[in-house]
Amino acid sequence: MGGHVQEAGTLPAETTRFIGRRRELSEARALLSRGRLVTLTGPGGIGKTRMALRLAADVRRSFPGGVWLVELAALEDGDQVARTVAARLRVGREALSDPLPRLVEHIADQRMLLVLDNCERVLDACAELVTALLAANPELLVLATSRQALTVSGEHVFPVPPMVLSGPVLSAEHSEAVALFADRAAAIRPDYTLTSQNAAVAEEICRQLDGVPLAIELAAARMRVLSAPQILSRLDDRFRLLGAGPRTAPPRQRALRAAIDWSHDLCTHQEQLLWARLSVLSGGFDLEAAEEICSGDGIDRQDVLDLVTGLVDKSVLTCEEQGTRMRYGLLDTLRQYGRERLAASGEEPTLRQRHQDHYRRMAAQAEAEWFGPDQMAWFTRLRIEHANLQAALTFTLGEPGQAQAAMGLAASLWSHPLGYGSFHEGRQWLGRALALDDEPSPLRTKALFVDGLVAVLQGDLRAARTRIEECQAMAAVLGEQREPARGAVHLEGLVALFQADFPRAIALLDEAFTRHQAAGDAGSAAVTACMLTSACVSVDDPEATVHAERFLALCEEHGAAWSRTHALWALGLDHHRRGRYQRAGTLVRQALRDKPLSYDQCGVAQCLEVLGWCAAAAGLQERAATLLGAADAAWQVAGSTLTGLGHLQLGHQKFEARLRKELDAAAFDASTQGGRALTLEQAVAYALHDSASSGPPPPAQEASAPLTRREREVADLVAEGMTNKQIAARLVISRRTVEGHVDRILTKMGFTSRAQVAAWTVANQP
């Protein structure tokens, strides 16, 4: 047995206040109670060392043999690891020549905790030493910190997340990140306290710094000479700004760049090259994107997977599973660091062009496959890739000679408006692209058509009319055999429909339908059949039934599940025309039940509108008024307006006038205002409740696609008001993983917002 330990360890005293991390400490302590080796991993500056020291201090009474901190950051040679540990544990000098046997003898039968800090540069030697010591002494526990796991038997890896970013402003407890910033700022400027004026600025500083403690502390250090708003305005050049840490800190902790340099130095040359190239991606990426964009010129495509794995292992990349794909991401600070390296290499223009080409191909594929069995999958994928689509559009719009590419990319997202983010955003992109080049071309014509289409959906018929005239002029230049004529007729028919000029709409849409069929464009033919149904219903034309059934048949033939919900709505509209109100309600409720709320707010608004008509026809006046109010609110959520939709506005006005006669003014106003106050999810739940009751919406029912246990945990925490980062901290998973869970919850439940998730969760507590 080794000599008696005279001092119970070597933990340093804390010189600054420890902020937050209660959940992480609890989870790590639980791991330490279940296993004998726990490794805290994460990128530089995330707080691994500070958390390990606090955890060790919290449990030191459980280790009569002491808690021993061994700092390994300065070591470059793995042969020095055992000697350094032996010296720190005060093994005799004779151990320096052959330290392992003496170490084993020294620690024998002692219950002690060995804290190995910064193992990443001597990882193999640390793994070998830890394996030997744990095998020799069953009473020994090891707590390690490293940017990369030791990967030895029995290891429990705990990824340290960024600090929680959001919390109640001006409450007794601010978010962890803001509390850290305020504490360190007050140490430099004692007059600094959080107020209603500056709390939001502090929150934004912490958000832009990803909640990374070292970056937040370095930002707070600048409060000596800058105000918080000045610091925020300079974060675009964060590596220059955040370079003035304490003189007593290790060099790697005196500047943000130095902390990341440390991680960069751990990477192989190819990993460094991939890191730089991945910086052109925004908001995450999948393996296919990394392979297509980043391979070549020093990186073989078949090597990208191994290089991505290496960057994940070294805590440079985060990863999470989303649907059937793994998705990877860089913290914003690591992305900016990689962007600097990429710019210095001279490769940035080439990589940005590859990025644009990749996402242009993706958008084109999404458009080509929009009317088919992958409709829903494309909706989800384009929502996930929104940031990359924005980046590709921004690059294309800013490059000389890219006008055609810009118009093509902006126009190809028409079939999945979520690719734009919103109708308003889509028209901004289209407008900027069209302004680059006014020369006649098929791509310009397509962009004009799409801009007109989105304008109609917004209710901006004047702008749509302008685009029709431009399409017609283009048709005269390019010839009738080109697409301009088909697009112009389609759009003109749609405008006539929305202007309530139904005879003209029917004539134009019939022509457009024939042209679409001749061109083999089943998707456009289906859309036109839907419009024809609406136009015929508005003039009580029996042909409405033919068009609605044709629309449904096309959807089922091509497996277009989302379009099928519109076909069910169209059939319901036709049954309403024929006085079959109960059947109409059943069809429209089925359409509403199958809709993905997060992708189709316009469709939801249409369903609520027609269900209101059905309720009015059935004599359920208060229910009808509530549904019409909910439809009004849904149109606003969709970024459209009923006033521009003549085919629906006439029906709305008819039933509103009827309800005003049948209800007194107070009852009508109360019901419609009640409907407007409902969230989209609450309105849908109310509409799906087929009851003669006109009372308040019933609790939402359990979803047909039940949540997994983990998804239910995430939903419960969303209901508590937690952000994704707070949930990640609570559940000890990455923020990206939480985002994936939230996205799947939204998709499964057909919701559009966290508020809807919260409302459903509260209504469905087990």
N, C-alpha and C positions, 0 to 999 in steps of 0.2 A: 504494500500500500504506500502511496505517496505521503509526503510530509503533511502535517496539519496546516490547513489554510488559515492564515492569521487575519485576513480581511475578506469580508463576504463580497468580493467582486470589485469591479473597476468602472462602474457606470458614472459618467460625468453628471454634474448638477446642471439642471436646465437654467439657461440664462435669459430666455424669453418665454412668454406665456404659451402654453400648449393650447391650441384652439381646435375644438370639434373632434371628429374622428371617433365618436363614441360607438357608432355602429360597427365600424371597421375593427376597432379594438376588441369589441365583444366577439365578433366572428373569428378573429385571429386567435383570441384566447381560447375559444372553443376548439379550434384546430390544434392548438398546442396541448390541450387536455386529451385529445384523441390520438395524437401521433407524436413522434419524438423528433421529427425534423419538419420545420415550417420555414418556407422561403417566401419572403415578401418580394414581389417583382413589380417592375414598372419602369417607365422612362425616367430620365434624369430630372430631378427637381420635383418629383411627384410626392416626396415625403416619406420614402421608405425608411431611411435611417431614423428620422425623428419618431416615427411610429414604432419602430422596433425598440428604441430606447424607452419610450413611454410604456410599451407593453412589458418590457423586461423589468422596469421599475415597479409596475403594478403586481408582478408575480414573484418578486424577489424573495418574499418571506417563505415561499414554498421550496426554496432551494438552500438548505443549510450549507451546502458546499460552495455557494456563491453564484453570482451572476457576473460573467466575465465578458467584457467587450473587447474584441480584437478587430482593429481597423486594418483593412487590407488594400485600401485604395492606392497607396503609394507603391505597392509591389508590382514589378514587371516580370519577375522570375518565379515560376511555380515552385521551384526548389526552396524558396524562402518561406512558404506558407507555414509548414510545420514548425520551423524555427521561430517564426514570429508568434505563433500560438504558444509555443513552449515558453518563450520569454515573457509573454503577457501573463501566463499562469504561474510565473516565477519558479519554473523548473530550474534545477541547478545548471550552471554553466557547462557542466560535462555533457549536457544533452544537446549542445549545439552541433556536435559532429554527427550524431545519429538520433534525431529528436523523437521519432515516432515511438520506439520502445519505452523511452523515459516518460513520454506523455501518457501512454497507456498505463504505465505503472503509477503515475502521479494522480490520475483521476479515478483510479480503481475504487469502486464501491461508494463514491461520493455522488450525492444527488446535486447536480449543478446544471446551470443553463449557460451554454456557450453561445455568444452572439457574434457571428461573423459578418462584418459589415463591408459591403462593396466587393463581392466575390467575382464580379464579371470578368476582370482581367486575368484572373488565375483560376478559372472555373474548373478545369480538369484536376488541378492539384487540390482544390477545396473539396471536390467530390470524392477523391480518393481518401483524403484525411477524415472527412466526416464519416464515410463508410467504415473505416477502420475503428474510429473512436466509438461510434454507436455500437459496433459489434463487440467491443471490449468492455463497455460499461452500460448495463441496462438501465442505470439510474441517470444517465446523461441525456439531456435534451439540447437540441441545437436550433437556434433561430438565426436564419441567414437573410441578408438583403442582397439583391442582385438584379441587374437588368435582364438577366437570363436565368432560368431555373437550373439547378444543379443536375437534375435528371438522374437521381439515384433512387434505389428502392426505398419505399416508405416515405418519400417526400410528399408533403402537402404544400401545394403552391397557392399563394394568396396574392392575386393581382391587386395592387393598391390603386384605387380609382382616384380621379381628380376630386377636389373638394366640392361639396354640394354648393350649387350656385344660387339657387333661388330660395327665398324665405320671405316671411311677412315683413314689409318695410316698416321701420320705426316701431317694431315690436320689441319685447324684452329680449328676444333672440333673433338676430339677423341670420342670414345664411352663413354657413361656415366660411365661405370664401370672402364675403364682405366683412365678416367679423375679423378675419385675419388681416385684411387690408387696413381696417380701421385701427386695430391694435398696433400694428407696426407703424402706421402713419402717426398715431398719437405719441409714440415713443420719440419721434423726431420733432413733431410739432404738437406740444401738449394742448394747444387750443383747438385741435381738430377733433370734432365729434360728428357722428352721423346725424343729419337733419333731413327734413323732407326735400330740401333742395339738392343735397349732395349724395343722398343714398343711391339714387338711380345712376349717377355717374360712377360711383364705386362699383355698383352691380355690373355695369357695362364694361368697365375695366377688367373685372374678374372674368366676365363671360368671354371677352376677346382673348384673354390669356388662358382659356380652357379650364379655369379652376386649378391650375398648377401652382402649388404653394411657393416654390422658389421664384417663379415669375411674378407672383403677387407681392412677395416680400421685396423683390428688387424694384417693382413699380412704386411701392410705398416709400422706399428709400429716396426716390426722386422728389418726394413731398418737401424735402429740405429746400428745394429751389424752384419747384413747379407746383402749380395748382392741380387738383385732380382733373379738371377739364383739359388742361394743357397736356397732362400725361395721356389722357384718352386720345387726344388729337394726334399724338406722336407714335401711337402703337403700330402704325404701318411700318415704322423703322425701329421695331422693338429691340433688335439686337444691339443697335447703337444706344438706344435709350436705357435698356436694362443691363448696364455694364458697370454698375457702381456699388457692388455689395460690400459687406464689412471686410476690413483688412485682415481680421483674424480668421475669416472663413477660409476653408481650403480653396485653392485656385478654381476648381471646377464649380464652386458655389458662389464665386464673386461676380459672375456674369452669366446671363442666360446662354449666350453663345458657347461659353466654356462648358456648361453642363451638357449641351447637345453635342459639342465636339467630342466629348468623352464617349457618348453613344456611337457617334460616327466612326471613331477610331476602332471601336470593337468590331465593326463590320468589315467583311472582305471587300476587295475592290469592286467586285460585281454587285454586291449588296449596296454599296455606296452609290454606284451608278444607277441601280434600279430605284433607290430612294429618291434621287434627284429627278428621275424621269416620272415617277409616280406623282410628283408634286403638281403636275398639270391637271390631275384629276380632282374633282370637287365633290364633296358630299358623299364620299365612298365610291367603291368600284368593285367589280367582280374579277375573277381570274381571267376570263376571256378578254376584258378590256386591258388588263395588265399585259397579257401576251401580245395582243394586237398592237397596242400603242408603244410599249416599252422594249420590245425585242428588236434585235438587229444591232449592228455596229457595236459589237462587244458582248452582247447577250443573246444566246441562242434561245429560240422560243421554248424548246423543251426544258430549258433550265429555269424558266421563270417561276414555276411552282416551287422548286427548291429554294430559290432566292426569296420568294415571298414568305415561305416557311421560316427562313433564317431571320427575316425582319420581324416576323411575329414573335419568334422566340426571344429576340433581343429587345422586345417592348417598343419597337419603332412603329409597327403597324398594329392596329386593333383588328379583331375579326369577330364575326357573328354569323349565324345561320339565318337567312331570310328566305322563306319558302323552300325551294329546292336548291338554292345557291348559297355559298358562303360569300360574305361581303366584307371587304377590308376598308380600313380608313386610317388617316393620319390626323393627329391633333393639329390644329391650325398652326401652332408654333413650329412643329416639326415639318409641316408643309412649307412654311415660309423659309425655313432653313434649307430644305431641299430645293426650293425655287431659286435661292441665291446660288447654290451649287450648279444648278442647271443653266442659269444665265451665264455664269462664269465659264461653263464648258462650251458655250456657243451653240448648244443643241436645242435651245428653247424654241426657236421658230419651227424647226422640224418636228419637235414633239407636239407642239400646239396644232400643227397641221394634221399630224396623225390622229390627235384627239378629235379634231373636228371631223375628219374623215370617218372615224369609227362611229361617232354619234349621228352623223348624217346617214350612214348606212343603217344604223339601228332605227332611226326615225322612218326611213324609207321602208324598211321591213315591217315596222308597225303599221304603216299606212297600207302596205300591200296585203297584210293579213288581218286588217281590222274587221272585215266582215267574214268571220270564220270562228272556229272553235277556240281560238286563243284570244278572243276579245277581252275577257276579264283579266287574263294573265298580262296582256299588254297594258291595260289600265294600271295595274299594280307596278309593272316594271317602269313605265314612264314616270309615274309619281316618284318612285325611288330615285330615278335618274334625272330629276328635274334640275338639280344644281349643275350637273354635267351638260345638260342640254342648254341651259343658260350660258354656261362658259363657252360652249361651242358657237352659239349664236353671237355672243359678244366678240369672240375672236374673228369670226367670219365677217361681221359687220365692220370691223376695224381694219381689215386687210385690203389693200388695193387689188383690184381685179377679181374680187370675190363676190360681186353683186349677184351673179347667177346662183352661186352656191348658197348665199344668204337667203335668197328668195325660195330656193328649193327646200332648204332646211325648215324655214319658218312655215312654208305652206304644207309640208308633209305632215305636220302635227294636227291638221284640221280634224281628222277623224277621232282623235283622242285629245280633246281640248285641255285635259289635265296636263298634257305635256307642256302647255304654256304656263300652267299655274292658275290662270283665270282668263276669261274672255278679254278683260281689259289688258292684261299683260300680252296676250296673243296679238291683239291689234297694235300694240306698241312695237312688237318685233316685226310684224308684217309691214307697218308703216315705215319703219327705218329701212327695211330691206328694199321696199319699192322705191324709196327716195334715192337709192344708189344708182339706178339705171332705168331710164324710161324707154329704151329701145325695145321694139316689139320682139317677143320671144314666147315660146310655149310656157317657159317657167314663169315669166312675168304675168302671163294670162292666168295661170293657175293661182299665183299669189293674189292677183286682183279678185279672182273668184272667191278664194278662201277668206280674204278680208271682208268681202261683201257678205259672205255667209255668216261670219262671226258678228258683223254689224247687225244683221237681221236678228240673230239670236239675242243680241243686246237690246233690241228694239230701236236701233238707230237706222230707220228706213231711208232717211235722206242720204246718209253715207253709202248705204247699199245701192241706192239708185245711181249714184255717181259711179260706183264700181261696175254696175251693169253696162252703163254707157261706155266705159273704158273697155270692157270685155267685147262689146259689140264692135267698137272701133278696131280692136285687135283682130277680130274675126275677119273684118274687111281687108286687113293687111295680109294676114296669114292664110286666108282661104277657108272656105266652108268645110274642107276635109279635116281641118284641125280641131282641137278641143275647144277653142273659144266659143264657138256657136253653141255647143252642147251645154257648157257651163253657164253661158249667158241666159239661155232659155230656162234652165233649172232655177237660176237665181231670180229671174224675172217672175217666174211662177210663184216662187216662195214669197217674194215681196207682195205680189197681188193677193196671195192668201192672207198675209198678215195685215194688209190694208182692207181686208174684207171685200175685195173685188172678186167674188167667187166664180162667176162665169169665165172671166179672163184667166183666173188661176187654174181652173180645170182645163181649159184649152191649152195653156202653156205647159202645164205639168203632164198632160197626156203626151204632148210632143216630146217633152224631156224624157218621159218614161220609155218611149219608143227608141229614142236616140241611145239611152243607156243600155237598153237590151241589145241593140245592134252593135254596140261597142263591147258587149260582154261584161259590162260593169254591174254585177249583181247587187253590190252594196248601194250604189247610187240609185239603182232601180227600186230597191227596197225602201230607201228613204223617200223617194218620189211617191211610191204607193201609199206611204203613211200620210204624206201631204194631201194626196188626192182623196184619201178617206176623210180627212178633216174638211176639205173644201166641199165634197159631196154631202157630208152630214149637215153642213151649214145651210144648204139649199134643199135639204130633204130629198136628195137624189138617191134612189135605190142602188146605184152603182157603187155607193160607199161600201156595201157588203162585199162586192167583188174585189175592190181594192184592198180592203182590210184582210180578207182571206188570202189574197195573193201575197200581201206583205208577210203574213204569218208563214205561209208556205216557203217563201224565200229564206226566211230566218231559220226554219227547221231544216231545210235542205242543206244550208251551209253551216249549221251548228252555231249560229251567232246568238249566244244566250242573252247578251245585253240588249241587242236589237229586238229579241223576242219579247222583252218586257214592254217595249214600245208597241209591238204588234198586238199584244194583249190589251194594252190601253186603247189602241185604235178599234179593236173589235168591241171593247166595252163602250166606246163612244158611239159606234154604230148601233149597238143594242139599245143604248139610251135614246137614239133617234127613233127607233122603232117602238118605243114605249116599254121595253123589257128592262125595267129599272133594277129589278133584283139580279137578273143575269148580268147586267152591265156592272153593277157593284161588285159582283163576284169576280169578274174578269179584271177589273181595275185593281181590286185588292190583291189579286194574284200577281199582277204586274208590279205593284208597289212592294209586295213581300219579296220578290225576286231581285229587286233593284239594289245595286251597290250605292248607298247613300253618298259615300265619299266621292263618287265619280259622276253622279247624275242628278244634281239638284233640280235642273230644269224638268227632267222626267218626273221627279217626285212632286214638283209643283203642279204639273199637268194632272197627275193622279189625284192629288188633293182637291183640285178644282172640280173635276168630273164627279168625284165622290160627294162633293158638296151639292152638285146638281141632283145626284141620285137621292140624297137625303131630303132635299127640298121636295122632289117629286113624290117621295114616300110620306110627306107630311111631318118630317122630323125637323121643324124649323130651327130650333136652337142648335141642334147638331149641324145642320147645313150651314148656318151662319158661322159657327165655330170653324168648320172646315174651310169656308171661303176666307176667313181671316188668316187661318194657317197657310193657305195657298198664297195669299198676299205676301206673308213673311218669307215663304219659300222662294218666291220669285226674286226677292231682294237678296237672299243668300246666294242664289244662282247668278247674280249679276245681270239679271234681265228685268223686264217689266211687262206686265200684262197689257198695258196701254198700247204696246206695239204689236200685240198678237191679236189681230182682228178676229180670227176664227174662234178664239176663245173668249175675247172680250165681249162679244155679242151675247154669248150664253151667260157669261158672268153678270152682265147688266140685267138680262132678263130675270135671272133667279134672284139677284139682289133686290130688284124692284118688287118681286113677288114676296120675298121675305119681309121687306119693310112694310108691306101691307098687312101681312099675317101676324107680325110681331109688333109690340109697341116699341117706340124708339129706344127706350132704356134697355129693353131685353135684347134688341138687335145689336146695339152698340156694345153691351156687355159681352155677348157671345163672340162677336167679331174681334173685339179687343182681346178676349181670352184666347182665341185662336192665334192671333198675332204674337201673343206672349209665349207661346209654346216653342220649345226648341224643335229643330227638325226631327230629332228622334222621338220626342214626345208627340209631335203631330202625327208621325207615321204610326206610332203605337195606338193613338186615338182613332186614326182612320181605319186601321186593321181590326179594330174591335167592332164587329158587326152586331150592333145591338140597337134596340129601339130606344135605349136610354140616351138622353141628351146631356147627361151629367158630365163631370170632369173625366179626363182620360184615365183609363184603368192602368194599373201597373203593367209595365212591359212583360211579355211572356219570355220564357227561356228560349234561347235561340235554337234554330234547327241544327246549327253546327256548334255544339257546346264547346266552351273554352277548356283548354287543358288546365291542369292544376297550376302550372306556372303562370299561364295567361290570366287565370283567375286571381292569383296573388298580385300580379301587376295591375289588373283592373281595380282591385281593392285599394291599392296604394294611389292609383290615379284618383279614385274617389276621395281619398284623404287630401287631395290637392298637391301631391308631390310632383316634382318635375322628373324628367327621365334620369337626370344625374342623381337626384335624391333616391329614386327607386333603385338605381344601380348600386348606390352605397348601402341601402337597406338590405338588398338581396345578395350583395357581394358578387355582382356580375358587371360586365362592361356596359357603358352607356349605349354603345351600338347594339348590344344584345337587347337592352330594354326597348330601344327604338324599333327593333325588329318585332318584339312581342306586341308593342302598341300598334304597329302597322297591321299585324295579323289580326289583332282584336278588332280594329276598325273594319278590315276586310270581311271577317267572319260575321260581324254584327251588322254590317252595312251602315256604319256610322261615319260621320264626317268630322267629329271633334271629340276632344277629351271630355268636354262637358257632357256629351251624350253617353260616353262610357260611364262617367260618374253617376249620371241619373239612372242608367240601367242597373248599375251595380247596387245602388242604394235600394232600388225597387225589387231586386232579386237576391237579397241577403238570405243565405241558407238558414 
